[in-house]
Amino acid sequence: HSFPTRRSSDLYAIQGFAGQLCTLRIEQGRAAEVLDAGRSFVAQYPQVPAWRAGLSVILAEVGLHDEAREQLAVLAAGGLTALRQDQEWLFLLGAVAEACSVVEAPDVAAECYELLAPFADRCIVLGDGYVLWCSVEKSLGILARTVGRAEDACGHLERALAVHKSLGATPLVARTSFELARALDAAAAEPAAVRQQLDSARQAAIALGQY
């Protein structure tokens, strides 16, 4: 996919649509289809760090982990606290959390966790509500697992799962169920509990065509 370059009042809407499409393709397991678009937006809008964070997720999802780590390194070069806190800030941190959890970047994950922790009762959306990314609890959960705090991760992810179910966000229910299984395994939970959670995630994913 490619998107037109414009200098007009609808530029923000174009970016919103691109964000929707990229998120959809990630959830469908088709992130490779939007990789070029993600790279293009980072090149066009270097002043919008949320696009670089989104690209790091796409790279991580398609298995380009070294490149994903490079994008995370650029974002964290001056510390994540140095990034401006605009309307995309929570999404930026949510995307960083996702990439960190896939490529195992504990140093960046630790800083991201501290920044997100005060917002645990919120949900992350893209722009003016173009995309529901996830409950902040889900981001905190995958970050906690990444830094080796497996029991904390389980608590965060259990709360995130309840939020996603209450919202009827079935793709997020499937993804969060899988992450909870990972956290339970890392926390040395009973194998039967881990298998049960994995089965729940698998069933939800199959129902949505994600598996």
C-alpha positions in Angstrom: 0.0 0.0 0.0 1.1 3.6 -0.7 -0.4 6.8 0.4 -0.4 10.2 -1.4 1.7 13.1 -0.1 -0.4 16.1 0.6 -0.1 19.6 2.1 -3.8 20.2 2.9 -6.3 20.2 5.6 -7.0 16.5 5.2 -3.5 15.4 5.9 -4.3 14.4 9.4 -7.2 12.3 8.2 -4.9 10.5 5.8 -2.6 9.6 8.6 -5.6 8.5 10.7 -6.6 6.1 7.9 -3.1 4.8 7.6 -3.0 4.1 11.3 -6.3 2.2 11.0 -5.0 0.1 8.1 -1.7 -0.6 9.8 -3.4 -1.7 13.0 -5.8 -3.9 11.1 -3.1 -5.6 9.1 -1.1 -6.3 12.3 -4.1 -7.9 13.9 -4.7 -10.0 10.8 -1.1 -11.2 10.7 -0.5 -9.3 7.5 1.9 -6.7 8.8 4.3 -7.2 5.9 1.7 -5.5 3.6 2.1 -2.2 5.4 5.8 -2.3 6.0 6.6 0.0 3.1 3.8 2.4 4.1 5.2 2.5 7.7 8.7 3.3 6.4 7.3 6.0 4.1 5.4 7.8 6.9 8.5 7.8 9.2 10.5 9.4 6.3 7.7 11.9 5.6 7.0 12.9 9.2 10.2 12.5 11.2 8.7 15.1 13.6 6.0 12.6 14.5 7.7 10.0 16.7 4.5 7.9 17.0 5.0 6.8 13.4 8.5 5.5 14.3 7.0 3.7 17.2 4.4 2.2 14.9 7.1 1.1 12.5 8.9 -0.6 15.3 5.8 -2.8 15.9 5.5 -3.6 12.2 9.2 -4.6 12.0 8.9 -6.7 15.1 5.7 -8.5 13.8 7.4 -9.4 10.5 10.5 -10.7 12.3 12.9 -7.9 11.5 13.9 -7.6 15.1 17.3 -5.9 14.6 15.6 -3.1 12.7 12.9 -2.9 15.3 15.5 -2.5 18.0 17.1 0.3 15.9 13.9 2.2 15.7 13.4 1.8 19.5 17.0 3.0 20.0 16.2 6.2 18.0 13.1 6.8 20.1 14.9 6.2 23.4 18.2 8.0 22.5 17.4 11.0 24.7 15.2 9.0 27.0 11.5 8.4 26.4 10.7 11.3 28.8 12.2 13.7 26.3 9.5 12.9 23.7 6.7 15.5 23.6 3.5 14.6 25.4 1.0 15.4 22.7 -2.2 13.5 21.7 -0.2 10.6 20.3 2.0 10.2 23.4 0.0 7.3 24.9 -0.2 5.5 21.6 3.6 6.0 21.1 4.2 4.3 24.5 1.8 1.6 23.7 3.5 0.8 20.5 6.9 0.9 22.2 5.6 -1.6 24.7 4.4 -3.9 22.0 7.8 -3.8 20.1 9.8 -4.2 23.4 7.8 -7.3 24.3 8.4 -9.0 20.9 12.1 -8.2 20.5 12.9 -8.4 24.2 14.3 -4.9 24.9 14.2 -4.7 28.7 16.0 -1.4 29.2 13.5 0.6 27.0 10.7 -1.5 28.5 11.6 -0.5 32.1 11.4 3.2 31.2 8.2 2.8 29.3 6.6 1.0 32.2 7.3 3.8 34.6 5.8 6.4 32.2 2.7 4.4 31.6 2.0 3.3 35.1 0.1 6.4 36.2 -2.4 5.8 33.3 -3.3 2.2 34.1 -7.0 2.9 34.2 -7.1 4.3 30.7 -7.2 3.0 27.2 -4.9 3.9 24.4 -6.4 5.3 21.2 -4.8 6.6 18.0 -5.4 10.2 17.2 -9.0 11.4 17.8 -10.2 7.8 18.3 -9.3 6.3 15.0 -8.1 3.1 16.6 -8.4 1.4 20.0 -4.9 0.1 20.6 -5.5 -1.5 24.0 -6.0 -1.0 27.7 -2.9 0.5 29.3 -3.0 -2.5 31.6 -2.2 -4.7 28.6 0.8 -2.5 27.8 1.9 -2.6 31.4 1.5 -6.4 31.4 3.7 -7.1 28.5 6.3 -4.6 29.7 6.4 -6.2 33.2 6.9 -9.6 31.6 9.7 -8.2 29.5 11.6 -6.8 32.5 11.2 -10.1 34.4 8.2 -9.2 36.7 6.1 -12.1 35.7 3.6 -12.0 38.6 3.0 -8.3 38.1 2.5 -9.0 34.4 -0.2 -11.6 35.2 -2.2 -9.0 37.3 -2.0 -6.3 34.7 -3.0 -8.7 31.9 -5.9 -10.1 33.9 -7.2 -6.6 34.4 -6.7 -5.8 30.7 -8.6 -8.9 29.7 -11.5 -7.8 31.8 -11.5 -4.4 30.1 -11.2 -5.7 26.6 -14.1 -8.1 27.3 -16.2 -5.3 28.7 -15.6 -3.3 25.5 -16.4 -6.2 23.2 -12.9 -5.8 21.7 -12.6 -9.4 20.6 -9.2 -9.1 18.7 -7.7 -7.6 21.9 -9.3 -10.4 24.0 -7.5 -13.0 21.8 -4.2 -11.1 21.9 -4.4 -10.4 25.6 -5.3 -14.0 26.4 -2.2 -15.1 24.6 0.0 -12.6 26.5 -1.5 -13.8 29.8 -0.6 -17.3 28.9 3.0 -16.2 28.3 3.1 -14.3 31.6 1.6 -17.3 33.5 4.3 -19.5 32.0 7.0 -17.0 33.0 5.6 -16.9 36.5 5.8 -20.7 36.8 2.1 -21.2 37.0 0.6 -24.7 36.8 1.0 -26.1 33.3 -2.7 -26.8 33.2 -3.5 -23.2 33.8 -1.1 -22.1 31.0 -2.6 -24.6 28.6 -6.1 -23.5 29.5 -5.2 -19.8 28.8 -3.5 -20.8 25.5 -6.6 -22.7 24.5 -8.7 -19.7 25.3 -6.5 -17.5 23.2 -6.5 -20.0 20.3 -10.2 -20.3 20.2 -10.7 -16.6 20.2 -8.2 -16.2 17.4 -9.7 -19.0 15.3 -13.2 -17.4 15.6 -11.7 -14.2 14.2 -9.6 -15.8 11.5 -6.4 -14.7 13.2 -5.1 -18.2 13.7 
